[in-house]
């Protein structure tokens, strides 16, 4: 399992960005090879973090190109680009 966490500084409200991501980005993620899960989390500082889970590192990197292209095309006026990559690593489930 491979997890990617990116933090976005917001120019607009978190609910507005979350809704755009869920309606526009989620279908792209769902169609990506190896996709397992995605969360949009509101951070305590008012920004948001996007957490994506893929089966392999290569599938996560392939999807990252699609994700950043979508962000640039659809929500660049809502967030500060580029996002801050907080975590890109293999993860191991303990339960």
C-alpha positions in Angstrom: 0.0 0.0 0.0 1.3 3.4 -0.9 0.0 6.7 0.7 0.4 10.2 -0.6 -0.5 13.2 1.5 -0.6 16.7 0.0 -1.5 19.9 1.9 -3.2 22.7 0.1 -3.3 26.3 1.4 -6.8 27.7 0.6 -7.8 30.8 -1.2 -11.5 30.0 -0.6 -13.5 27.9 1.9 -12.7 24.3 2.7 -16.2 23.1 1.9 -16.1 24.7 -1.5 -12.7 23.0 -2.3 -13.9 19.7 -0.8 -17.1 19.7 -2.9 -15.1 20.5 -6.1 -12.7 17.6 -5.4 -15.5 15.1 -4.6 -17.5 15.9 -7.8 -14.6 16.4 -10.2 -11.6 14.6 -8.9 -13.1 11.5 -7.4 -14.2 10.0 -10.7 -10.6 10.4 -12.0 -9.2 8.7 -8.9 -11.7 5.9 -9.0 -10.7 5.1 -12.6 -7.0 5.1 -11.8 -5.2 1.8 -11.7 -4.6 0.6 -8.1 -6.7 3.3 -6.4 -8.0 2.2 -3.0 -9.2 5.3 -1.1 -9.1 9.1 -0.9 -9.9 11.6 1.9 -10.0 15.4 2.0 -9.3 16.5 5.6 -9.7 19.9 7.0 -6.6 20.8 9.0 -6.6 22.8 12.2 -4.9 25.8 10.5 -7.8 26.1 8.0 -6.0 24.4 5.1 -6.9 21.0 3.7 -4.9 17.8 3.2 -5.6 15.3 0.4 -4.8 11.7 1.4 -4.7 9.1 -1.4 -4.1 5.4 -1.1 -2.9 3.2 -4.0 -1.7 -0.4 -4.2 1.8 0.5 -5.5 4.1 3.5 -5.7 4.1 3.4 -9.5 0.3 3.6 -9.7 0.3 6.4 -7.2 2.8 8.4 -9.3 0.8 7.7 -12.5 -2.3 9.1 -10.8 -0.5 12.1 -9.3 0.0 13.5 -12.9 -3.7 13.2 -13.5 -4.6 14.7 -10.2 -2.3 17.8 -10.6 -3.5 18.3 -14.1 -7.1 18.4 -12.8 -6.2 20.7 -10.0 -4.5 23.1 -12.4 -7.4 23.0 -14.8 -10.3 23.2 -12.3 -9.5 24.6 -8.9 -6.3 26.7 -9.2 -8.4 29.7 -8.2 -9.4 28.0 -5.0 -5.9 26.8 -3.7 -2.3 28.0 -3.7 -0.2 25.9 -6.0 1.9 23.8 -5.8 0.6 21.8 -2.8 3.0 20.8 -0.1 3.9 17.1 -0.3 3.8 15.9 3.3 4.1 12.2 2.9 4.8 9.8 0.0 5.7 6.5 1.3 4.8 2.8 1.5 2.5 2.1 4.5 1.7 -1.1 6.4 -1.6 -1.8 7.9 -1.4 -3.1 11.5 -4.9 -4.4 12.0 
